[in-house]
Amino acid sequence: NKKAKASPKNLFQGIRNQNISALSQSITLIESHKPSDTEQSSTLIKACLPHANKSIRIGITGVPGVGKSTFIESFAKFLSDQGKRVAVLAIDPSSAITKGSILGDKTRMAALVSDKNVFIRPSAAGKALGGVARTTRESIILCEAAGFDVIIIETVGVGQSETTVHSMVDFFLLLKLPGAGDMLQGIKRGIIEMADAIAINKADGDHLNQAKIAQTDFKNALHLYPKNQSGWQTPVKLCSALKNEGIDVIWNLILDYVHVTTANNYFSIKRLEQNKYWLIQTIANKLSSNFFSKPEIQEALNQQIELLERNRTSPFAAAEVLLKLKF
Ligand code: GDP
């Protein structure tokens, strides 16, 4: 005996009344793949949109073990103590690849579970990154309509997940470990370019000196990069998520960023650019999946692949043939 599903109207009312159960149900609705749910989910998003856009959206990334959950726990607690309401969402590419999860473990962030100001939603396991990205984008809107002041989106440094998160947040925080090892191993260059701040976590006890070395290394490395379009220079800070040190410094940094980029209008330009990006992405994804799902295309594709194998066509010529097909 399933409980009757709430209508979009009731869900919307619940969200506006900051009812967490309504918010959870709404996210489940937008995660649903059932065609019958799609229309309801669009109705709900549309209703929420005029009430969205008012939070600060923060992306947090770093390798497993760097201390993301410990950091988010301290950070959200710090904000909650100031009366701020914080939503934590996750994009976990591992769940798409292995059906397992690096981020979605229920015991994580235990201290936040009982905090009334904090809402935590792990990413839906087993979904492709594109699907998780869409639902996370829409979950941001729902959370904003539910009055959350800060939205944190967590991800790990796997595949495209960082780029995905970067394209939906205002501020992107990269957590790193103490030690110079990273610089020698070479880190993904693009990630440094995306970061609005780097925090060397675990800057405590025996790690403190190593953390300071890493801080200097990153500062030096950042000098090689041109200044961001935002007019913002990426700072490198130390923190200890475990000891609750430096958390306030990072929050103040984010407030500074919002201040600077609001003054020069970059903040809203970036959000608009992100919306345009997601519009194009969504169309491209839809067209591509429609295209490849057609049996006629699959058949013709197989033929072209055969020709390709026998060296009778080039990838580009084959693509032209396929794109000219009417279906
Ligand atoms: P995640 O995989 O990035 O989410 O990392 P976790 O938050 O699970 O932390 C991994 C390990 O590092 C845990 O054992 C934490 O207790 C520890 N840890 C996290 N932050 C700190 C810190 O600031 N200092 C120290 N010394 N350990 C930390």
py3Dmol code that shows the C-alpha trace and the ligand (Angstrom):
import py3Dmol

protein = """\
ATOM      1  CA  ASN A   1       0.000   0.000   0.000  1.00  0.00           C
ATOM      2  CA  LYS A   2       1.950   2.936  -1.260  1.00  0.00           C
ATOM      3  CA  LYS A   3       1.235   6.373   0.091  1.00  0.00           C
ATOM      4  CA  ALA A   4      -0.465   8.570  -2.490  1.00  0.00           C
ATOM      5  CA  LYS A   5       2.075  10.791  -4.197  1.00  0.00           C
ATOM      6  CA  ALA A   6       1.821  14.482  -3.402  1.00  0.00           C
ATOM      7  CA  SER A   7       0.884  16.758  -6.290  1.00  0.00           C
ATOM      8  CA  PRO A   8       3.416  19.309  -7.568  1.00  0.00           C
ATOM      9  CA  LYS A   9       1.262  21.988  -5.953  1.00  0.00           C
ATOM     10  CA  ASN A  10       1.458  20.350  -2.541  1.00  0.00           C
ATOM     11  CA  LEU A  11       5.167  19.687  -2.923  1.00  0.00           C
ATOM     12  CA  PHE A  12       5.690  23.332  -3.837  1.00  0.00           C
ATOM     13  CA  GLN A  13       3.752  24.476  -0.766  1.00  0.00           C
ATOM     14  CA  GLY A  14       5.829  22.117   1.366  1.00  0.00           C
ATOM     15  CA  ILE A  15       9.070  23.415  -0.099  1.00  0.00           C
ATOM     16  CA  ARG A  16       8.050  27.022   0.513  1.00  0.00           C
ATOM     17  CA  ASN A  17       7.170  26.084   4.097  1.00  0.00           C
ATOM     18  CA  GLN A  18      10.682  24.667   4.453  1.00  0.00           C
ATOM     19  CA  ASN A  19       9.307  21.204   4.969  1.00  0.00           C
ATOM     20  CA  ILE A  20      12.258  18.821   4.572  1.00  0.00           C
ATOM     21  CA  SER A  21      10.170  15.794   3.788  1.00  0.00           C
ATOM     22  CA  ALA A  22       8.501  17.671   0.918  1.00  0.00           C
ATOM     23  CA  LEU A  23      11.940  18.711  -0.330  1.00  0.00           C
ATOM     24  CA  SER A  24      13.186  15.096  -0.250  1.00  0.00           C
ATOM     25  CA  GLN A  25      10.093  13.843  -2.052  1.00  0.00           C
ATOM     26  CA  SER A  26      10.539  16.561  -4.661  1.00  0.00           C
ATOM     27  CA  ILE A  27      14.129  15.560  -5.349  1.00  0.00           C
ATOM     28  CA  THR A  28      13.008  11.941  -5.682  1.00  0.00           C
ATOM     29  CA  LEU A  29      10.405  13.112  -8.187  1.00  0.00           C
ATOM     30  CA  ILE A  30      12.938  14.938 -10.342  1.00  0.00           C
ATOM     31  CA  GLU A  31      15.278  11.944 -10.171  1.00  0.00           C
ATOM     32  CA  SER A  32      12.530   9.695 -11.512  1.00  0.00           C
ATOM     33  CA  HIS A  33      12.790   8.487 -15.099  1.00  0.00           C
ATOM     34  CA  LYS A  34       9.108   7.654 -15.430  1.00  0.00           C
ATOM     35  CA  PRO A  35       7.566   9.646 -18.285  1.00  0.00           C
ATOM     36  CA  SER A  36       4.526  10.324 -16.085  1.00  0.00           C
ATOM     37  CA  ASP A  37       6.775  12.046 -13.537  1.00  0.00           C
ATOM     38  CA  THR A  38       8.541  14.273 -16.050  1.00  0.00           C
ATOM     39  CA  GLU A  39       5.647  16.658 -16.493  1.00  0.00           C
ATOM     40  CA  GLN A  40       5.023  16.947 -12.748  1.00  0.00           C
ATOM     41  CA  SER A  41       8.662  17.565 -12.170  1.00  0.00           C
ATOM     42  CA  SER A  42       8.709  20.364 -14.789  1.00  0.00           C
ATOM     43  CA  THR A  43       5.660  21.956 -13.187  1.00  0.00           C
ATOM     44  CA  LEU A  44       7.346  21.864  -9.803  1.00  0.00           C
ATOM     45  CA  ILE A  45      10.631  23.335 -11.064  1.00  0.00           C
ATOM     46  CA  LYS A  46       8.765  26.103 -12.857  1.00  0.00           C
ATOM     47  CA  ALA A  47       6.919  27.022  -9.680  1.00  0.00           C
ATOM     48  CA  CYS A  48      10.160  27.081  -7.707  1.00  0.00           C
ATOM     49  CA  LEU A  49      12.214  29.126 -10.185  1.00  0.00           C
ATOM     50  CA  PRO A  50      10.994  32.589  -9.129  1.00  0.00           C
ATOM     51  CA  HIS A  51      12.030  31.716  -5.567  1.00  0.00           C
ATOM     52  CA  ALA A  52      15.449  30.344  -6.529  1.00  0.00           C
ATOM     53  CA  ASN A  53      18.794  32.026  -7.210  1.00  0.00           C
ATOM     54  CA  LYS A  54      19.258  33.530  -3.772  1.00  0.00           C
ATOM     55  CA  SER A  55      21.837  31.212  -2.261  1.00  0.00           C
ATOM     56  CA  ILE A  56      25.597  30.990  -2.515  1.00  0.00           C
ATOM     57  CA  ARG A  57      26.485  27.815  -4.413  1.00  0.00           C
ATOM     58  CA  ILE A  58      29.785  26.299  -3.387  1.00  0.00           C
ATOM     59  CA  GLY A  59      31.526  23.354  -5.056  1.00  0.00           C
ATOM     60  CA  ILE A  60      34.006  21.338  -3.001  1.00  0.00           C
ATOM     61  CA  THR A  61      36.378  18.829  -4.533  1.00  0.00           C
ATOM     62  CA  GLY A  62      39.457  16.821  -3.626  1.00  0.00           C
ATOM     63  CA  VAL A  63      40.754  13.274  -3.754  1.00  0.00           C
ATOM     64  CA  PRO A  64      39.253  10.623  -1.464  1.00  0.00           C
ATOM     65  CA  GLY A  65      40.808  10.970   1.982  1.00  0.00           C
ATOM     66  CA  VAL A  66      41.602  14.681   1.672  1.00  0.00           C
ATOM     67  CA  GLY A  67      38.893  15.379   4.246  1.00  0.00           C
ATOM     68  CA  LYS A  68      35.887  16.548   2.229  1.00  0.00           C
ATOM     69  CA  SER A  69      33.257  15.119   4.541  1.00  0.00           C
ATOM     70  CA  THR A  70      35.121  16.241   7.644  1.00  0.00           C
ATOM     71  CA  PHE A  71      35.466  19.716   6.130  1.00  0.00           C
ATOM     72  CA  ILE A  72      31.824  19.931   5.092  1.00  0.00           C
ATOM     73  CA  GLU A  73      30.811  18.784   8.550  1.00  0.00           C
ATOM     74  CA  SER A  74      32.822  21.594  10.225  1.00  0.00           C
ATOM     75  CA  PHE A  75      31.898  24.155   7.618  1.00  0.00           C
ATOM     76  CA  ALA A  76      28.161  23.460   7.668  1.00  0.00           C
ATOM     77  CA  LYS A  77      28.173  23.377  11.472  1.00  0.00           C
ATOM     78  CA  PHE A  78      29.967  26.743  11.511  1.00  0.00           C
ATOM     79  CA  LEU A  79      27.331  28.235   9.198  1.00  0.00           C
ATOM     80  CA  SER A  80      24.466  26.604  11.027  1.00  0.00           C
ATOM     81  CA  ASP A  81      25.705  28.129  14.301  1.00  0.00           C
ATOM     82  CA  GLN A  82      25.328  31.509  12.594  1.00  0.00           C
ATOM     83  CA  GLY A  83      21.721  30.658  11.798  1.00  0.00           C
ATOM     84  CA  LYS A  84      22.394  29.881   8.138  1.00  0.00           C
ATOM     85  CA  ARG A  85      20.593  27.028   6.429  1.00  0.00           C
ATOM     86  CA  VAL A  86      22.853  24.744   4.436  1.00  0.00           C
ATOM     87  CA  ALA A  87      22.056  22.059   1.851  1.00  0.00           C
ATOM     88  CA  VAL A  88      24.695  19.488   0.932  1.00  0.00           C
ATOM     89  CA  LEU A  89      24.353  17.689  -2.403  1.00  0.00           C
ATOM     90  CA  ALA A  90      26.824  15.264  -3.942  1.00  0.00           C
ATOM     91  CA  ILE A  91      27.920  14.348  -7.426  1.00  0.00           C
ATOM     92  CA  ASP A  92      29.576  10.991  -7.254  1.00  0.00           C
ATOM     93  CA  PRO A  93      30.874   9.702 -10.579  1.00  0.00           C
ATOM     94  CA  SER A  94      31.984   6.467  -8.951  1.00  0.00           C
ATOM     95  CA  SER A  95      28.360   5.534  -8.493  1.00  0.00           C
ATOM     96  CA  ALA A  96      27.864   5.789 -12.240  1.00  0.00           C
ATOM     97  CA  ILE A  97      30.953   3.759 -13.053  1.00  0.00           C
ATOM     98  CA  THR A  98      30.953   1.019 -10.452  1.00  0.00           C
ATOM     99  CA  LYS A  99      27.470   1.361  -8.942  1.00  0.00           C
ATOM    100  CA  GLY A 100      29.377   1.780  -5.709  1.00  0.00           C
ATOM    101  CA  SER A 101      29.905   5.100  -4.046  1.00  0.00           C
ATOM    102  CA  ILE A 102      32.828   7.130  -2.799  1.00  0.00           C
ATOM    103  CA  LEU A 103      30.626   9.858  -1.400  1.00  0.00           C
ATOM    104  CA  GLY A 104      27.232   8.447  -0.582  1.00  0.00           C
ATOM    105  CA  ASP A 105      28.029   6.600   2.619  1.00  0.00           C
ATOM    106  CA  LYS A 106      25.307   7.165   5.212  1.00  0.00           C
ATOM    107  CA  THR A 107      27.624   7.332   8.205  1.00  0.00           C
ATOM    108  CA  ARG A 108      29.412  10.339   6.783  1.00  0.00           C
ATOM    109  CA  MET A 109      28.754  13.745   8.293  1.00  0.00           C
ATOM    110  CA  ALA A 110      26.956  12.147  11.214  1.00  0.00           C
ATOM    111  CA  ALA A 111      27.087  15.374  13.214  1.00  0.00           C
ATOM    112  CA  LEU A 112      24.999  17.132  10.592  1.00  0.00           C
ATOM    113  CA  VAL A 113      22.194  14.615  10.426  1.00  0.00           C
ATOM    114  CA  SER A 114      20.497  15.948  13.544  1.00  0.00           C
ATOM    115  CA  ASP A 115      21.118  19.603  12.644  1.00  0.00           C
ATOM    116  CA  LYS A 116      17.831  21.271  11.716  1.00  0.00           C
ATOM    117  CA  ASN A 117      19.596  23.901   9.612  1.00  0.00           C
ATOM    118  CA  VAL A 118      21.306  21.318   7.437  1.00  0.00           C
ATOM    119  CA  PHE A 119      19.912  19.142   4.661  1.00  0.00           C
ATOM    120  CA  ILE A 120      22.056  16.346   3.172  1.00  0.00           C
ATOM    121  CA  ARG A 121      21.237  14.524  -0.033  1.00  0.00           C
ATOM    122  CA  PRO A 122      23.667  11.942  -1.424  1.00  0.00           C
ATOM    123  CA  SER A 123      23.730  11.554  -5.186  1.00  0.00           C
ATOM    124  CA  ALA A 124      21.538   8.887  -6.729  1.00  0.00           C
ATOM    125  CA  ALA A 125      23.724   5.823  -7.141  1.00  0.00           C
ATOM    126  CA  GLY A 126      24.074   4.025 -10.429  1.00  0.00           C
ATOM    127  CA  LYS A 127      23.176   6.946 -12.667  1.00  0.00           C
ATOM    128  CA  ALA A 128      25.258   8.314 -15.510  1.00  0.00           C
ATOM    129  CA  LEU A 129      27.076  11.550 -14.721  1.00  0.00           C
ATOM    130  CA  GLY A 130      24.889  13.469 -17.173  1.00  0.00           C
ATOM    131  CA  GLY A 131      21.737  12.337 -15.371  1.00  0.00           C
ATOM    132  CA  VAL A 132      23.146  13.137 -11.942  1.00  0.00           C
ATOM    133  CA  ALA A 133      24.236  16.548 -13.218  1.00  0.00           C
ATOM    134  CA  ARG A 134      20.737  17.397 -14.403  1.00  0.00           C
ATOM    135  CA  THR A 135      19.069  16.353 -11.176  1.00  0.00           C
ATOM    136  CA  THR A 136      21.688  18.166  -9.113  1.00  0.00           C
ATOM    137  CA  ARG A 137      21.117  21.368 -11.096  1.00  0.00           C
ATOM    138  CA  GLU A 138      17.410  21.064 -10.453  1.00  0.00           C
ATOM    139  CA  SER A 139      17.914  20.097  -6.818  1.00  0.00           C
ATOM    140  CA  ILE A 140      19.776  23.384  -6.357  1.00  0.00           C
ATOM    141  CA  ILE A 141      16.643  25.215  -7.499  1.00  0.00           C
ATOM    142  CA  LEU A 142      14.438  23.223  -5.133  1.00  0.00           C
ATOM    143  CA  CYS A 143      16.787  23.834  -2.203  1.00  0.00           C
ATOM    144  CA  GLU A 144      16.901  27.550  -2.950  1.00  0.00           C
ATOM    145  CA  ALA A 145      13.126  27.720  -3.098  1.00  0.00           C
ATOM    146  CA  ALA A 146      13.161  25.997   0.298  1.00  0.00           C
ATOM    147  CA  GLY A 147      15.164  28.940   1.598  1.00  0.00           C
ATOM    148  CA  PHE A 148      18.628  27.433   1.947  1.00  0.00           C
ATOM    149  CA  ASP A 149      21.279  30.153   2.161  1.00  0.00           C
ATOM    150  CA  VAL A 150      24.255  28.051   1.174  1.00  0.00           C
ATOM    151  CA  ILE A 151      24.299  25.068  -1.182  1.00  0.00           C
ATOM    152  CA  ILE A 152      27.355  22.843  -1.071  1.00  0.00           C
ATOM    153  CA  ILE A 153      28.035  20.444  -3.922  1.00  0.00           C
ATOM    154  CA  GLU A 154      30.636  17.843  -3.202  1.00  0.00           C
ATOM    155  CA  THR A 155      32.520  15.769  -5.722  1.00  0.00           C
ATOM    156  CA  VAL A 156      35.690  13.734  -6.140  1.00  0.00           C
ATOM    157  CA  GLY A 157      38.446  14.258  -8.655  1.00  0.00           C
ATOM    158  CA  VAL A 158      37.266  11.564 -11.022  1.00  0.00           C
ATOM    159  CA  GLY A 159      36.625  11.995 -14.748  1.00  0.00           C
ATOM    160  CA  GLN A 160      34.480  14.938 -15.723  1.00  0.00           C
ATOM    161  CA  SER A 161      32.820  15.407 -12.349  1.00  0.00           C
ATOM    162  CA  GLU A 162      34.831  18.486 -11.399  1.00  0.00           C
ATOM    163  CA  THR A 163      34.016  20.280 -14.635  1.00  0.00           C
ATOM    164  CA  THR A 164      30.388  19.367 -14.124  1.00  0.00           C
ATOM    165  CA  VAL A 165      30.298  20.782 -10.611  1.00  0.00           C
ATOM    166  CA  HIS A 166      32.314  23.839 -11.613  1.00  0.00           C
ATOM    167  CA  SER A 167      29.677  24.647 -14.209  1.00  0.00           C
ATOM    168  CA  MET A 168      26.916  24.831 -11.587  1.00  0.00           C
ATOM    169  CA  VAL A 169      28.470  26.701  -8.672  1.00  0.00           C
ATOM    170  CA  ASP A 170      29.485  30.272  -7.867  1.00  0.00           C
ATOM    171  CA  PHE A 171      32.601  29.339  -5.946  1.00  0.00           C
ATOM    172  CA  PHE A 172      34.807  26.305  -6.433  1.00  0.00           C
ATOM    173  CA  LEU A 173      36.968  25.183  -3.525  1.00  0.00           C
ATOM    174  CA  LEU A 174      39.779  22.705  -4.063  1.00  0.00           C
ATOM    175  CA  LEU A 175      40.972  20.780  -1.004  1.00  0.00           C
ATOM    176  CA  LYS A 176      44.544  19.505  -1.072  1.00  0.00           C
ATOM    177  CA  LEU A 177      46.732  17.474   1.250  1.00  0.00           C
ATOM    178  CA  PRO A 178      49.897  18.738   2.952  1.00  0.00           C
ATOM    179  CA  GLY A 179      53.209  17.988   1.269  1.00  0.00           C
ATOM    180  CA  ALA A 180      54.906  18.890  -1.946  1.00  0.00           C
ATOM    181  CA  GLY A 181      54.210  15.514  -3.529  1.00  0.00           C
ATOM    182  CA  ASP A 182      51.379  16.870  -5.603  1.00  0.00           C
ATOM    183  CA  MET A 183      53.514  19.328  -7.438  1.00  0.00           C
ATOM    184  CA  LEU A 184      55.916  16.570  -8.410  1.00  0.00           C
ATOM    185  CA  GLN A 185      53.237  14.106  -9.392  1.00  0.00           C
ATOM    186  CA  GLY A 186      51.633  16.809 -11.471  1.00  0.00           C
ATOM    187  CA  ILE A 187      48.008  17.594 -10.844  1.00  0.00           C
ATOM    188  CA  LYS A 188      45.359  18.075 -13.460  1.00  0.00           C
ATOM    189  CA  ARG A 189      46.091  21.575 -14.678  1.00  0.00           C
ATOM    190  CA  GLY A 190      42.493  22.357 -15.474  1.00  0.00           C
ATOM    191  CA  ILE A 191      41.469  21.883 -11.880  1.00  0.00           C
ATOM    192  CA  ILE A 192      43.795  24.559 -10.570  1.00  0.00           C
ATOM    193  CA  GLU A 193      42.409  26.892 -13.205  1.00  0.00           C
ATOM    194  CA  MET A 194      38.881  26.163 -12.051  1.00  0.00           C
ATOM    195  CA  ALA A 195      39.591  26.713  -8.354  1.00  0.00           C
ATOM    196  CA  ASP A 196      38.480  29.985  -6.750  1.00  0.00           C
ATOM    197  CA  ALA A 197      40.423  28.989  -3.647  1.00  0.00           C
ATOM    198  CA  ILE A 198      42.742  26.197  -2.610  1.00  0.00           C
ATOM    199  CA  ALA A 199      42.666  25.002   0.988  1.00  0.00           C
ATOM    200  CA  ILE A 200      45.421  22.771   2.270  1.00  0.00           C
ATOM    201  CA  ASN A 201      43.544  20.614   4.768  1.00  0.00           C
ATOM    202  CA  LYS A 202      45.049  18.661   7.678  1.00  0.00           C
ATOM    203  CA  ALA A 203      47.266  21.636   8.534  1.00  0.00           C
ATOM    204  CA  ASP A 204      47.590  20.392  12.095  1.00  0.00           C
ATOM    205  CA  GLY A 205      50.033  18.544  14.366  1.00  0.00           C
ATOM    206  CA  ASP A 206      52.825  16.826  12.487  1.00  0.00           C
ATOM    207  CA  HIS A 207      51.406  17.875   9.118  1.00  0.00           C
ATOM    208  CA  LEU A 208      51.634  21.603   9.753  1.00  0.00           C
ATOM    209  CA  ASN A 209      55.079  22.119   8.234  1.00  0.00           C
ATOM    210  CA  GLN A 210      54.243  20.034   5.196  1.00  0.00           C
ATOM    211  CA  ALA A 211      51.058  22.047   4.807  1.00  0.00           C
ATOM    212  CA  LYS A 212      53.017  25.286   4.774  1.00  0.00           C
ATOM    213  CA  ILE A 213      55.306  23.869   2.090  1.00  0.00           C
ATOM    214  CA  ALA A 214      52.308  22.918  -0.022  1.00  0.00           C
ATOM    215  CA  GLN A 215      50.853  26.388   0.489  1.00  0.00           C
ATOM    216  CA  THR A 216      54.031  28.018  -0.843  1.00  0.00           C
ATOM    217  CA  ASP A 217      54.186  25.594  -3.774  1.00  0.00           C
ATOM    218  CA  PHE A 218      50.617  26.302  -4.799  1.00  0.00           C
ATOM    219  CA  LYS A 219      51.038  30.033  -4.392  1.00  0.00           C
ATOM    220  CA  ASN A 220      54.057  29.880  -6.675  1.00  0.00           C
ATOM    221  CA  ALA A 221      52.258  27.694  -9.173  1.00  0.00           C
ATOM    222  CA  LEU A 222      49.281  30.062  -9.247  1.00  0.00           C
ATOM    223  CA  HIS A 223      51.529  32.959 -10.186  1.00  0.00           C
ATOM    224  CA  LEU A 224      52.007  31.266 -13.521  1.00  0.00           C
ATOM    225  CA  TYR A 225      48.334  31.556 -14.325  1.00  0.00           C
ATOM    226  CA  PRO A 226      46.733  34.638 -15.805  1.00  0.00           C
ATOM    227  CA  LYS A 227      44.340  36.501 -13.547  1.00  0.00           C
ATOM    228  CA  ASN A 228      40.816  35.109 -13.568  1.00  0.00           C
ATOM    229  CA  GLN A 229      38.145  36.747 -15.654  1.00  0.00           C
ATOM    230  CA  SER A 230      36.398  37.494 -12.379  1.00  0.00           C
ATOM    231  CA  GLY A 231      39.146  39.861 -11.287  1.00  0.00           C
ATOM    232  CA  TRP A 232      39.690  37.501  -8.377  1.00  0.00           C
ATOM    233  CA  GLN A 233      43.097  36.137  -7.400  1.00  0.00           C
ATOM    234  CA  THR A 234      42.863  32.517  -6.202  1.00  0.00           C
ATOM    235  CA  PRO A 235      44.120  32.414  -2.607  1.00  0.00           C
ATOM    236  CA  VAL A 236      45.771  29.415  -0.936  1.00  0.00           C
ATOM    237  CA  LYS A 237      44.837  28.890   2.719  1.00  0.00           C
ATOM    238  CA  LEU A 238      45.539  26.366   5.441  1.00  0.00           C
ATOM    239  CA  CYS A 239      42.837  24.659   7.439  1.00  0.00           C
ATOM    240  CA  SER A 240      42.166  21.759   9.717  1.00  0.00           C
ATOM    241  CA  ALA A 241      38.719  20.340   9.250  1.00  0.00           C
ATOM    242  CA  LEU A 242      39.335  17.960  12.142  1.00  0.00           C
ATOM    243  CA  LYS A 243      40.344  20.695  14.589  1.00  0.00           C
ATOM    244  CA  ASN A 244      37.913  23.242  13.201  1.00  0.00           C
ATOM    245  CA  GLU A 245      40.702  25.648  12.340  1.00  0.00           C
ATOM    246  CA  GLY A 246      40.650  28.017   9.397  1.00  0.00           C
ATOM    247  CA  ILE A 247      37.016  27.311   8.616  1.00  0.00           C
ATOM    248  CA  ASP A 248      36.037  30.910   9.356  1.00  0.00           C
ATOM    249  CA  VAL A 249      38.884  32.127   7.122  1.00  0.00           C
ATOM    250  CA  ILE A 250      37.468  30.170   4.207  1.00  0.00           C
ATOM    251  CA  TRP A 251      33.929  31.412   4.785  1.00  0.00           C
ATOM    252  CA  ASN A 252      35.167  35.008   4.895  1.00  0.00           C
ATOM    253  CA  LEU A 253      37.040  34.396   1.690  1.00  0.00           C
ATOM    254  CA  ILE A 254      33.847  33.239   0.015  1.00  0.00           C
ATOM    255  CA  LEU A 255      32.025  36.329   1.271  1.00  0.00           C
ATOM    256  CA  ASP A 256      34.845  38.466  -0.149  1.00  0.00           C
ATOM    257  CA  TYR A 257      34.516  36.693  -3.460  1.00  0.00           C
ATOM    258  CA  VAL A 258      30.783  37.297  -3.563  1.00  0.00           C
ATOM    259  CA  HIS A 259      31.395  40.932  -2.677  1.00  0.00           C
ATOM    260  CA  VAL A 260      34.033  41.467  -5.377  1.00  0.00           C
ATOM    261  CA  THR A 261      32.158  39.609  -8.115  1.00  0.00           C
ATOM    262  CA  THR A 262      28.835  41.199  -7.300  1.00  0.00           C
ATOM    263  CA  ALA A 263      30.442  44.629  -7.520  1.00  0.00           C
ATOM    264  CA  ASN A 264      31.916  43.920 -10.968  1.00  0.00           C
ATOM    265  CA  ASN A 265      28.802  42.008 -12.085  1.00  0.00           C
ATOM    266  CA  TYR A 266      30.753  38.804 -12.755  1.00  0.00           C
ATOM    267  CA  PHE A 267      28.584  36.873 -10.293  1.00  0.00           C
ATOM    268  CA  SER A 268      25.412  37.192 -12.329  1.00  0.00           C
ATOM    269  CA  ILE A 269      27.197  36.959 -15.679  1.00  0.00           C
ATOM    270  CA  LYS A 270      28.658  33.633 -14.602  1.00  0.00           C
ATOM    271  CA  ARG A 271      25.247  32.289 -13.568  1.00  0.00           C
ATOM    272  CA  LEU A 272      23.807  33.341 -16.909  1.00  0.00           C
ATOM    273  CA  GLU A 273      26.705  31.693 -18.756  1.00  0.00           C
ATOM    274  CA  GLN A 274      26.102  28.537 -16.741  1.00  0.00           C
ATOM    275  CA  ASN A 275      22.419  28.555 -17.671  1.00  0.00           C
ATOM    276  CA  LYS A 276      23.299  28.913 -21.337  1.00  0.00           C
ATOM    277  CA  TYR A 277      25.824  26.117 -21.039  1.00  0.00           C
ATOM    278  CA  TRP A 278      23.210  23.797 -19.501  1.00  0.00           C
ATOM    279  CA  LEU A 279      20.673  24.712 -22.139  1.00  0.00           C
ATOM    280  CA  ILE A 280      23.083  23.727 -24.925  1.00  0.00           C
ATOM    281  CA  GLN A 281      24.237  20.634 -23.046  1.00  0.00           C
ATOM    282  CA  THR A 282      20.689  19.458 -22.522  1.00  0.00           C
ATOM    283  CA  ILE A 283      19.805  19.866 -26.183  1.00  0.00           C
ATOM    284  CA  ALA A 284      23.006  18.130 -27.277  1.00  0.00           C
ATOM    285  CA  ASN A 285      22.359  15.216 -24.905  1.00  0.00           C
ATOM    286  CA  LYS A 286      18.742  14.847 -25.999  1.00  0.00           C
ATOM    287  CA  LEU A 287      19.570  14.995 -29.713  1.00  0.00           C
ATOM    288  CA  SER A 288      22.369  12.532 -29.302  1.00  0.00           C
ATOM    289  CA  SER A 289      20.375   9.999 -27.305  1.00  0.00           C
ATOM    290  CA  ASN A 290      17.399  10.332 -29.690  1.00  0.00           C
ATOM    291  CA  PHE A 291      19.705   9.808 -32.633  1.00  0.00           C
ATOM    292  CA  PHE A 292      21.470   6.729 -31.304  1.00  0.00           C
ATOM    293  CA  SER A 293      18.304   5.101 -29.996  1.00  0.00           C
ATOM    294  CA  LYS A 294      16.771   4.828 -33.498  1.00  0.00           C
ATOM    295  CA  PRO A 295      16.980   1.242 -34.866  1.00  0.00           C
ATOM    296  CA  GLU A 296      17.598   2.589 -38.400  1.00  0.00           C
ATOM    297  CA  ILE A 297      20.572   4.553 -37.152  1.00  0.00           C
ATOM    298  CA  GLN A 298      21.950   1.613 -35.217  1.00  0.00           C
ATOM    299  CA  GLU A 299      21.747  -0.544 -38.326  1.00  0.00           C
ATOM    300  CA  ALA A 300      23.370   2.078 -40.564  1.00  0.00           C
ATOM    301  CA  LEU A 301      25.987   2.721 -37.906  1.00  0.00           C
ATOM    302  CA  ASN A 302      26.940  -0.935 -37.854  1.00  0.00           C
ATOM    303  CA  GLN A 303      27.272  -0.904 -41.642  1.00  0.00           C
ATOM    304  CA  GLN A 304      29.536   2.125 -41.519  1.00  0.00           C
ATOM    305  CA  ILE A 305      31.638   0.540 -38.788  1.00  0.00           C
ATOM    306  CA  GLU A 306      32.097  -2.503 -41.009  1.00  0.00           C
ATOM    307  CA  LEU A 307      33.258  -0.256 -43.868  1.00  0.00           C
ATOM    308  CA  LEU A 308      35.559   1.501 -41.441  1.00  0.00           C
ATOM    309  CA  GLU A 309      37.066  -1.819 -40.378  1.00  0.00           C
ATOM    310  CA  ARG A 310      37.708  -2.703 -44.039  1.00  0.00           C
ATOM    311  CA  ASN A 311      39.278   0.692 -44.563  1.00  0.00           C
ATOM    312  CA  ARG A 312      36.579   1.627 -47.093  1.00  0.00           C
ATOM    313  CA  THR A 313      35.536   4.855 -45.409  1.00  0.00           C
ATOM    314  CA  SER A 314      36.812   7.470 -43.023  1.00  0.00           C
ATOM    315  CA  PRO A 315      35.149   8.351 -39.691  1.00  0.00           C
ATOM    316  CA  PHE A 316      34.134  11.727 -41.105  1.00  0.00           C
ATOM    317  CA  ALA A 317      32.671  10.382 -44.323  1.00  0.00           C
ATOM    318  CA  ALA A 318      30.796   7.744 -42.307  1.00  0.00           C
ATOM    319  CA  ALA A 319      29.435  10.398 -39.968  1.00  0.00           C
ATOM    320  CA  GLU A 320      28.202  12.440 -42.940  1.00  0.00           C
ATOM    321  CA  VAL A 321      26.326   9.432 -44.282  1.00  0.00           C
ATOM    322  CA  LEU A 322      24.665   8.787 -40.939  1.00  0.00           C
ATOM    323  CA  LEU A 323      23.758  12.421 -40.330  1.00  0.00           C
ATOM    324  CA  LYS A 324      22.059  12.639 -43.733  1.00  0.00           C
ATOM    325  CA  LEU A 325      19.715   9.750 -42.959  1.00  0.00           C
ATOM    326  CA  LYS A 326      16.089  10.669 -42.477  1.00  0.00           C
ATOM    327  CA  PHE A 327      14.303   9.010 -39.606  1.00  0.00           C
TER     328      PHE A 327
END
"""
ligand_1 = """\
28
GDP
P 36.979 12.423 2.184
O 37.187 11.058 1.600
O 37.639 13.458 1.343
O 35.543 12.736 2.462
O 37.784 12.447 3.578
P 37.247 12.261 5.070
O 36.562 13.477 5.554
O 36.512 10.973 5.164
O 38.621 12.168 5.864
C 39.585 11.152 5.629
C 40.425 10.965 6.877
O 41.189 12.132 7.143
C 39.602 10.703 8.126
O 40.253 9.753 8.911
C 39.581 12.055 8.824
O 39.435 11.952 10.218
C 40.927 12.618 8.452
N 40.914 14.077 8.441
C 40.007 14.886 7.818
N 40.306 16.185 8.028
C 41.426 16.201 8.799
C 42.229 17.258 9.348
O 41.964 18.458 9.190
N 43.317 16.886 10.063
C 43.664 15.575 10.265
N 44.750 15.324 10.969
N 42.925 14.567 9.760
C 41.820 14.872 9.049
"""
view = py3Dmol.view(width=600, height=400)
view.addModel(protein, "pdb")
view.setStyle({"model": 0}, {"cartoon": {"style": "trace"}})
view.addModel(ligand_1, "xyz")
view.setStyle({"model": 1}, {"stick": {}})
view.zoomTo()
view.show()
